[in-house]
Amino acid sequence: MKKLIISFTNAAAVSVAFAVAPSIDNVSVVQDSQRLVTVEYTLSGEAAVTTMCVETNAGNDVWIPIGDSNISHVSGDVNKKVSVGNRSFTWTPGKSWPNQKVTGGNIRIGVKAWALDNPPEYMALSLVSPRTAMYYTSAEAVPDGVQDAKYKTEYLLMRRIPAANVVWRMGAPATELRDSNISAASETPHQVSLSKDYYIGVYPITKQQYRYMMAHDPSTYPVGAERFKPITSMSYNGLRGTTYSWPSDGHSVATTSVLGKLQALTGFTTMDLPTDAQWEFACRAGTGSALYDGHELENAGTSTYVNQLAVYQGHGNTLAVVGTCQPNGWGLYDMYGNIWEYCLDWYQENLTGVDANTGPSTGSNRIRRGACYSNTAGYCRSAMRLAIGADNIGDTLGFRVACNAYAAR
């Protein structure tokens, strides 16, 4: 591949604007003698999330994206919600796009505005700076990569799930191999559809994230690898409080509960546990097989396929750092094994005819999903769901969070 060689000048680089509603105009790009690139633009219409892209001229007016992973070290009015008016941000290409030089006519920078109800693919919420949200167009655009330690500690990284109006099969056929303790009746196949896209956590909540959420004394924070392991010993009522009940009270939760504190910290009033259907749709990532990598189980006890995807009885058999195994097609980790995860809904064995957006209106137990480190491979399946009492607490019970796909701030 031909190496790109560009010399630095003080001249403005070529710029381009991507017109969407709300709209971007008057994009200009300049670079100073210290190689710092400054981009100015005007946002019109209404507040929006803005992102950037960079293309290089390969010759003959052919423009090639430099890749999202090469666009970091940016600051200012980009990758966040901004209000209308004249805005600017800076980019230090020497730190994120090494061994390349920038000059007028050889690069162009585009600015895109995303409507607040149609935000980008990834969202990173600070658990240290209240109500601070950053947005990224892809996993490659997430600074330092989704596996970086900060997204398991001081940030909550969430992935947008394209679920709106997609008709899909929830559950699994009776012939699907499962653990002998699981009833096929609880996984009766039925067609469902969710009405909205949503964000869901890339990881289950870790011990360090929990300490930040609950504003614990820093001297009590875990150290070493313990920081990156899922928080456990959670109960449904402890997470949401006993005053409010899903679905009758929607996403209202006790202000003193774990999720109440997280809603206040992030500014997202729909921040909650995922519903039963949201969890399964996110887990499947477009697959209809037992496992999200397209495989069926070859053994309900120990599976060579599950070994790649989960920390479970046949692989690890102890609480592990999140992100240890392979993610699904949407980049979600630990959907199988490690810890059980609570879902919002009341438990009902057969869900045929039930609104997938809310689940049953009443019940006596809630739902747990995903299995844990001490379960067999037959538990580690996309369709697997079991009942759990709302006050149950155990060292295998944890959670991940979800919220509506919109920009709150």
Rosetta blueprint (number, residue, H / E / L):
1 M L
2 K L
3 K L
4 L L
5 I L
6 I L
7 S L
8 F L
9 T L
10 N L
11 A L
12 A L
13 A L
14 V E
15 S E
16 V E
17 A E
18 F L
19 A L
20 V L
21 A L
22 P L
23 S E
24 I E
25 D E
26 N E
27 V E
28 S E
29 V E
30 V E
31 Q E
32 D L
33 S L
34 Q L
35 R L
36 L L
37 V E
38 T E
39 V E
40 E E
41 Y E
42 T E
43 L E
44 S E
45 G L
46 E L
47 A L
48 A E
49 V E
50 T E
51 T E
52 M E
53 C E
54 V E
55 E E
56 T E
57 N E
58 A L
59 G L
60 N L
61 D L
62 V L
63 W E
64 I E
65 P E
66 I L
67 G L
68 D H
69 S H
70 N H
71 I L
72 S L
73 H L
74 V E
75 S E
76 G E
77 D L
78 V L
79 N L
80 K E
81 K E
82 V E
83 S L
84 V L
85 G E
86 N E
87 R E
88 S E
89 F E
90 T E
91 W E
92 T L
93 P H
94 G H
95 K H
96 S H
97 W L
98 P L
99 N L
100 Q L
101 K L
102 V L
103 T L
104 G L
105 G L
106 N L
107 I E
108 R E
109 I E
110 G E
111 V E
112 K E
113 A E
114 W E
115 A L
116 L L
117 D L
118 N L
119 P L
120 P L
121 E L
122 Y E
123 M E
124 A E
125 L E
126 S E
127 L L
128 V L
129 S L
130 P L
131 R L
132 T L
133 A E
134 M E
135 Y E
136 Y E
137 T L
138 S L
139 A L
140 E L
141 A L
142 V L
143 P L
144 D L
145 G L
146 V L
147 Q L
148 D L
149 A H
150 K H
151 Y H
152 K H
153 T L
154 E L
155 Y E
156 L E
157 L E
158 M E
159 R E
160 R E
161 I E
162 P L
163 A L
164 A E
165 N L
166 V L
167 V E
168 W E
169 R E
170 M E
171 G L
172 A L
173 P L
174 A L
175 T L
176 E L
177 L L
178 R L
179 D L
180 S L
181 N L
182 I L
183 S L
184 A H
185 A H
186 S H
187 E H
188 T L
189 P L
190 H E
191 Q E
192 V E
193 S E
194 L E
195 S L
196 K L
197 D L
198 Y E
199 Y E
200 I E
201 G E
202 V L
203 Y L
204 P L
205 I L
206 T E
207 K H
208 Q H
209 Q H
210 Y H
211 R H
212 Y H
213 M H
214 M L
215 A L
216 H L
217 D L
218 P H
219 S H
220 T H
221 Y L
222 P L
223 V L
224 G H
225 A H
226 E H
227 R H
228 F H
229 K L
230 P E
231 I L
232 T L
233 S L
234 M L
235 S L
236 Y H
237 N H
238 G H
239 L H
240 R H
241 G L
242 T L
243 T L
244 Y L
245 S L
246 W L
247 P L
248 S L
249 D L
250 G L
251 H L
252 S L
253 V L
254 A L
255 T L
256 T L
257 S L
258 V H
259 L H
260 G H
261 K H
262 L H
263 Q H
264 A H
265 L H
266 T H
267 G L
268 F L
269 T L
270 T L
271 M L
272 D E
273 L L
274 P L
275 T L
276 D H
277 A H
278 Q H
279 W H
280 E H
281 F H
282 A H
283 C H
284 R H
285 A L
286 G L
287 T L
288 G L
289 S L
290 A L
291 L L
292 Y L
293 D L
294 G L
295 H L
296 E L
297 L L
298 E L
299 N L
300 A L
301 G L
302 T L
303 S L
304 T L
305 Y L
306 V H
307 N H
308 Q H
309 L H
310 A L
311 V E
312 Y E
313 Q L
314 G L
315 H E
316 G E
317 N L
318 T L
319 L L
320 A L
321 V L
322 V L
323 G L
324 T L
325 C L
326 Q L
327 P L
328 N L
329 G L
330 W L
331 G L
332 L L
333 Y L
334 D L
335 M L
336 Y L
337 G E
338 N L
339 I L
340 W E
341 E E
342 Y E
343 C E
344 L E
345 D E
346 W E
347 Y L
348 Q L
349 E L
350 N L
351 L L
352 T L
353 G L
354 V L
355 D L
356 A L
357 N L
358 T L
359 G L
360 P L
361 S L
362 T L
363 G L
364 S L
365 N L
366 R E
367 I E
368 R E
369 R E
370 G L
371 A L
372 C L
373 Y L
374 S L
375 N L
376 T L
377 A H
378 G H
379 Y H
380 C L
381 R L
382 S L
383 A L
384 M L
385 R E
386 L E
387 A E
388 I E
389 G L
390 A L
391 D L
392 N L
393 I L
394 G L
395 D L
396 T L
397 L E
398 G E
399 F L
400 R L
401 V L
402 A E
403 C E
404 N E
405 A L
406 Y L
407 A L
408 A L
409 R L
